[in-house]
Amino acid sequence: MRDRLPIIKTSSWGLALLLVLPILAIFYTAVGDTGDIFPHLFQTVLPTYTLNTSLLVVGVVAIAMILGVPTAWMLAMYQVPGSRQLQWAMVLPLAMPGYIIGYIYTDWFDYAGPLQRALRYAFEWQSVTDYWFPDMRTLTGACFVLALVLYPYIYLLTRAAFMEQSVTLTHSARLLGCSPLQSFRRISLPLARPAIAVGASLVAMEALGDFGTVNYFAVSTLTTAVYDTWLSYSSLTAAAKISAIMLVAIFLLISAERYGRRKQAQFSPSSSSDAIEKTPLRGWRKVGVVVWCWSYYHWLLSYRFYSW
């Protein structure tokens, strides 16, 4: 085994070099001269593109956390009917490209879509001036669509973190008079914060590198700037400079994620004998949890039916 260690180390360094070479090539190309193209872009459109990219990342992460964290808590802590199916159904959006979901939702919510046609028929509206309806082809619509596709990153990691927490902490909080919601807010959520930070970082990097969805929704971001600069201005160097800016942003996101879980070792997972026991639900709580969780599954089924 010791004779193989040099070979393993050499092959590991070789694979790492192959992965780093494209990044080095981007920075090497970005050092070149772009003439007046990059200063022109920097003075005109790049500030807007950077602002749109920042708003897109923040919006997608916020919506994904709203969708992923409560769902992970419910499936980890409570006995939800059909939870075995839901555990897999919640992951399925990762297999769906964001721009495809954008096509579907635009067709649904567009003026000529089935929803607005049904509203006009039901209320006898004649034109778009008779009512107001949100426009999907906006920055907000792009955030919503990307969050529907990317929230499983947060859901998977957060659910695993909730299930690894000690049941003793939850019981102690209940004995001290905390309600389930207070126990979640004061104990479970802070303990799962490192996992949420990791999932949010993955969602942010996916949103930062998305091109198809933002291009279809006509939202100008740094990814569309790279594409337009390369093809419209025929300047690979200027496109590489914008790509280098995005790589720096990704590096900052990774650094923030590592900083967010720097104390994760203090919160060791619980043993199997001290695992979380799922609580049965009754009454309106059971109805609310079932509606919240299964609404995602029905969205997946409707997507499949509509795509056929």
Buried (B, 14 or more C-beta within 10 A) or exposed (E): EEEEEEEEEEEEEEEEEEEEEEBEEBBEBBEEEBEEBBEBBBEEBBEEBBEBBBBBBEBBBBBBBEBBBBBBBBBBBBBBEEBEEBBEBBEBBBEBEBBBBBBBBBBBBBEEBEEBEEEBEEEEBEEEEEEEBEEBBEBBBBBBBBBBBBBBBBBBBBBBBBBBBBBEBBEEBEEEEBEBEEBBEEBBBEBBBBBBBBBBBBBBBBBBEBBBBBBBBEBBBBBBBBBBBBEEBEBBBBBBBBBBBBBEBBEEBEEEBBEBBEEBEEBEEBEEEEBBEBEEBEEEEBEEBBEBBBEBBEBBEEBEEEEE
